[in-house]
Amino acid sequence: MTVRLRVVLDRVAGTNDPDLTIASAELVSALVHTAPRGCRVAGIDGRETPNAVPPEGLVDVWRAPVGRRELATAWRMGVSLGGSGGMIHSPSLMAPLVRHDRTHDHDQTVVTVWSLEAWTHPQRLDRADAAWQRAMLKRAVRFADAVVVPTHAMAAELAEIAPLGGRIRVIAGAPRTGFRVPADAPGRARTLGLPERYIAVAGSITDPEGLIPALRAASDLDVDVVVAGGGNDDPARVGELADANGLSGHRVRTPSLIDASDRAAVLHGALAVVAASEAPVFPWRALEALAVGAPLIAAKTAQNEELVGDGAYLTARGDSDDVAEALRRVIEDEDFAARLRVLSEDRSRAFSWRDAAERVWQLHAEL
């Protein structure tokens, strides 16, 4: 008897977030390659669109009779449109969360939460998106067999938000497989217009609290700032934020870093990478900084302590003076910076999509 794990595909789960799109595709590929004997991976997708090619290794793909937007609305209302049943795993909250019988029919549905901003900082999200996430978590409370989060710190916060009991499970994400410094990094730096000496900030204008400590810290140092966020920040707004915090806007760059190799080149070439955000969001850029062996300075939050451990210089939360002191030490002490690079790269080995996939298979076996 062949067991099928039906995975909600990235075109359904992650089209609004590049990081989720990558994570979804990476997880599907890893699940295919780690499938236990007698197990196969199938897909759940929206209505077929032109040039939509299913990931390699799937035994089949069930397609909804409607597109993603309509499917999201239907699933929010509890209408499965024929997509429920069997073992379902979603790399987001996008799933047919409806009543099912795990005991007799062996049906099970597992969803994933990568961010709690819809509950803690809803103003940072599109209003409709935040409302949809909150509604889907309510359905998960009623119908999900497990809810996956990437850290124990986020699990503790989620337990305060939703009465999920023992159904919360922790499975961390990872950088894109093969995320490394490209051979043409110097050329990419020139194309991106990077300054000679700069620090990279893992942040976004939508999370100004994550940018401000680094902007203030850099104002007294002879370095420029490159914002290494999602690549969609408005340079004018970032410049205004810099000016308001003592750093001339012309010393800040906001290149588009959708391309993974561009991000790797930026992070590796930085004198230091600052991840000062305290938001309850999985820190994709921080893990990418570890992967390329960049000296990482991060806010001392429960999540960062759990993820980066001694692979980063942890600073007091929200303290720009502490960030500035950390930057001075990294910039001026070459031996210390070299040690941080070694620790950073070593810590990065703790994260892989293969390990995540194996834990997903184990979770469904336990259920």
C-alpha positions in Angstrom: 0.0 0.0 0.0 1.4 3.4 -1.0 0.9 6.3 1.4 0.5 9.8 -0.2 1.4 13.0 1.5 -0.5 15.8 -0.3 1.4 19.1 0.0 -0.1 22.5 -0.7 2.2 23.9 -3.4 4.0 27.2 -3.4 1.8 28.8 -6.1 -1.0 28.5 -3.7 0.8 28.9 -0.4 3.4 31.5 -0.9 2.8 33.8 -3.9 2.5 36.9 -1.8 5.8 36.4 0.0 9.0 35.5 -1.9 10.5 33.8 1.2 7.5 31.6 1.6 7.5 30.8 -2.1 11.1 29.6 -1.8 10.5 27.8 1.5 7.5 25.9 0.0 9.4 24.8 -3.1 12.4 23.7 -1.0 10.2 21.7 1.4 8.4 19.9 -1.5 11.7 19.0 -3.1 13.1 17.7 0.2 10.0 15.7 1.0 10.2 14.0 -2.4 13.9 13.1 -1.8 13.4 11.9 1.8 10.1 10.0 1.4 10.2 6.7 3.4 9.7 3.4 1.6 6.1 3.1 0.4 5.4 6.8 0.6 5.0 9.3 -2.2 4.4 13.1 -2.4 1.4 14.6 -4.3 0.5 18.2 -4.8 -2.5 20.5 -4.2 -2.6 23.5 -6.4 -5.0 26.2 -7.7 -6.5 26.1 -11.2 -3.7 25.5 -13.7 -2.2 28.6 -15.2 -0.1 28.8 -18.4 3.4 27.5 -18.0 2.8 26.2 -14.5 5.2 23.2 -14.2 4.7 20.9 -11.2 7.8 20.2 -9.0 9.7 17.1 -10.0 8.9 13.9 -8.2 5.2 14.4 -7.5 3.0 11.5 -8.3 0.1 13.8 -9.2 -1.3 17.2 -8.6 -4.9 17.9 -7.6 -6.0 21.2 -9.0 -8.8 23.3 -7.6 -11.6 24.4 -9.9 -10.7 28.0 -9.1 -7.7 30.2 -8.9 -5.6 31.0 -5.7 -7.7 34.1 -4.6 -11.0 32.3 -4.9 -9.5 29.2 -3.3 -8.2 31.2 -0.3 -11.7 32.6 0.1 -13.4 29.2 -0.1 -11.0 27.6 2.4 -11.5 30.5 4.8 -15.2 29.8 4.6 -14.7 26.1 5.2 -15.6 25.0 1.6 -13.0 22.5 0.5 -14.0 22.4 -3.2 -12.9 18.7 -3.2 -9.4 19.4 -1.9 -9.7 17.8 1.5 -9.0 14.2 2.5 -5.9 12.1 3.0 -2.6 13.3 4.6 -2.3 17.0 3.9 0.7 19.2 4.8 0.8 23.0 4.1 3.9 25.2 4.3 1.5 28.0 5.3 -2.0 28.5 6.7 -3.4 27.9 3.3 -5.2 24.5 3.6 -8.6 22.9 3.4 -9.3 23.1 7.2 -12.5 21.2 7.5 -13.9 18.4 9.6 -12.2 15.0 9.0 -11.7 11.7 10.7 -8.1 10.9 11.6 -8.9 7.8 13.5 -11.0 5.8 11.0 -10.2 7.4 7.6 -6.6 8.3 8.5 -7.2 11.9 7.3 -4.9 14.6 8.8 -4.2 18.2 8.1 -1.1 20.1 9.2 -0.5 23.8 8.6 2.5 26.1 9.2 2.9 29.5 10.8 6.1 31.5 10.0 5.1 34.8 11.4 2.8 36.1 14.2 2.7 39.7 12.9 -1.0 39.3 12.0 -1.6 39.2 15.8 1.2 41.2 17.3 1.8 43.9 14.6 -1.1 43.8 12.2 -0.4 47.4 11.0 2.7 46.1 9.1 0.6 43.8 6.9 -2.1 44.4 4.3 -5.3 44.6 6.2 -7.0 41.8 4.2 -4.0 39.5 4.5 -3.8 40.0 8.3 -7.6 39.3 8.6 -7.2 36.1 6.4 -4.4 34.8 8.6 -6.4 35.3 11.8 -9.4 33.6 10.3 -7.4 30.6 9.1 -5.8 30.2 12.5 -9.2 30.0 14.0 -10.0 27.3 11.6 -6.7 25.6 12.5 -7.8 25.6 16.2 -10.9 23.7 15.2 -9.6 21.3 12.5 -5.8 21.1 12.3 -4.1 18.0 13.6 -0.9 20.0 14.2 0.4 23.5 13.6 4.1 23.8 12.8 6.2 26.8 13.8 9.9 27.3 13.2 11.1 28.0 16.8 10.2 27.1 20.3 10.1 30.8 21.1 7.3 31.3 18.5 5.6 28.2 19.8 5.4 29.8 23.2 3.9 33.0 21.7 1.4 31.1 19.6 0.2 29.1 22.6 -0.7 32.5 24.2 -2.7 33.5 21.1 -4.5 30.3 20.2 -5.8 27.3 22.3 -3.9 24.6 20.4 -2.7 22.6 23.4 -0.2 20.0 22.4 -0.7 20.3 18.7 2.0 22.9 18.2 5.2 21.4 16.7 8.6 23.0 16.0 10.4 22.5 12.7 12.8 25.2 11.6 13.3 26.4 8.1 16.6 27.0 6.3 18.2 29.1 3.6 17.7 28.0 0.0 19.7 24.9 -0.7 23.1 25.8 -2.1 22.9 29.4 -0.8 26.5 30.4 -1.1 28.8 33.2 -2.2 28.7 33.4 -6.0 31.9 33.2 -7.9 31.1 36.6 -9.6 30.4 38.3 -6.3 32.7 41.3 -7.1 30.9 41.9 -10.4 27.5 41.7 -8.7 28.6 44.2 -6.1 29.6 46.7 -8.9 26.3 46.1 -10.8 24.3 46.7 -7.6 26.3 49.9 -6.9 27.5 48.8 -3.5 29.8 51.1 -1.5 33.3 50.0 -0.6 32.6 49.8 3.1 29.1 49.0 4.3 27.1 47.1 6.8 24.0 45.1 5.7 20.8 45.5 7.7 18.4 42.5 7.6 15.2 44.6 7.7 12.5 46.4 5.8 10.6 49.7 6.0 7.6 47.8 7.1 9.5 47.0 10.3 11.2 50.3 11.1 12.1 49.2 14.6 14.4 46.7 13.0 16.1 49.3 10.9 16.4 52.2 13.4 19.0 50.8 15.8 21.4 50.0 12.8 20.8 53.4 11.2 21.5 55.3 14.4 24.6 53.1 15.1 26.0 53.7 11.6 25.6 57.5 11.9 28.8 57.7 14.0 30.8 55.2 11.9 32.6 55.6 8.6 30.4 53.0 6.9 27.4 53.1 4.6 24.2 51.0 5.0 22.7 48.5 2.6 19.2 47.4 3.4 19.1 43.6 2.7 15.4 43.1 3.1 12.9 41.7 0.6 14.0 44.0 -2.2 10.8 46.0 -2.5 11.5 48.9 -0.2 10.9 52.5 -1.3 14.4 54.2 -1.3 12.8 57.5 -0.6 11.0 56.3 2.5 14.2 54.5 3.7 16.2 57.7 3.2 13.6 59.7 5.2 13.9 57.2 8.0 17.7 57.4 7.9 17.6 61.3 8.0 15.2 61.2 10.9 17.7 59.0 12.8 20.9 60.9 12.2 22.2 59.2 9.1 22.3 61.0 5.8 19.9 59.3 3.4 22.6 59.3 0.6 24.6 56.8 2.8 21.8 54.2 2.5 21.3 51.8 -0.4 18.2 49.8 -1.0 19.0 47.4 -3.9 16.6 44.9 -5.2 17.8 41.6 -3.9 15.2 39.2 -5.2 18.0 37.1 -6.8 19.5 34.8 -4.2 23.0 35.2 -5.5 22.8 39.0 -5.2 21.7 38.6 -1.6 24.6 36.2 -0.9 27.1 38.7 -2.5 25.7 41.6 -0.4 25.7 39.7 2.9 29.1 38.2 2.4 30.7 41.5 1.4 29.4 43.4 4.4 31.6 44.3 7.3 28.8 43.0 9.4 25.1 42.1 9.1 22.7 43.6 11.6 19.5 41.8 12.4 18.0 44.1 15.1 14.3 43.3 14.5 12.4 41.8 17.5 9.3 41.0 15.4 7.9 37.4 15.8 8.9 36.4 12.2 11.3 33.7 11.1 14.6 35.6 10.3 15.4 34.4 6.8 18.1 37.0 6.2 19.9 36.2 9.4 20.1 32.5 8.5 21.3 33.5 5.0 24.0 35.6 6.7 25.1 32.5 8.7 25.2 30.5 5.5 27.8 32.8 3.8 29.8 33.2 7.0 29.0 36.9 7.6 29.7 38.5 11.0 26.2 38.6 12.4 24.9 41.1 15.0 21.4 40.3 16.3 19.0 41.5 18.9 19.0 39.3 22.0 15.5 37.8 21.7 14.4 34.3 22.7 14.1 33.4 19.0 17.6 34.7 18.1 19.2 33.0 21.0 17.5 29.7 19.9 18.4 30.0 16.3 21.8 31.7 16.0 23.2 30.8 19.4 26.9 31.7 19.6 27.0 32.2 15.9 26.2 35.9 16.4 27.0 38.8 18.6 23.8 39.4 20.5 22.9 42.9 21.6 20.4 44.4 24.0 17.0 44.6 22.4 16.3 47.9 20.7 19.5 49.5 22.0 21.3 51.4 19.3 24.2 52.2 21.5 24.8 48.5 22.1 24.5 47.9 18.3 27.0 50.7 17.7 29.5 49.2 20.2 29.1 45.8 18.6 29.7 47.3 15.1 32.8 49.1 16.3 34.3 45.9 17.7 33.6 43.9 14.6 34.9 46.6 12.2 38.0 47.5 14.2 39.0 44.1 15.6 39.9 41.9 12.6 40.5 38.8 14.7 37.1 39.2 16.4 35.4 39.6 13.0 37.2 36.5 11.7 36.1 34.5 14.7 32.5 35.6 14.2 32.7 34.5 10.5 33.9 31.0 11.5 31.2 30.7 14.2 28.5 32.0 11.8 29.3 29.5 9.1 29.6 26.7 11.7 26.1 27.5 13.1 24.6 27.5 9.6 25.1 23.7 9.4 22.3 23.3 11.9 19.7 24.2 9.3 18.7 22.2 6.2 15.6 21.5 4.3 16.4 17.8 4.3 16.3 17.8 8.0 13.0 19.7 8.0 11.5 17.3 5.5 12.5 14.3 7.6 10.9 15.9 10.6 7.7 16.5 8.6 7.5 12.8 7.7 8.1 11.9 11.3 5.3 14.2 12.4 2.8 12.7 10.0 3.8 9.2 11.1 3.2 10.1 14.7 -0.2 11.5 13.8 
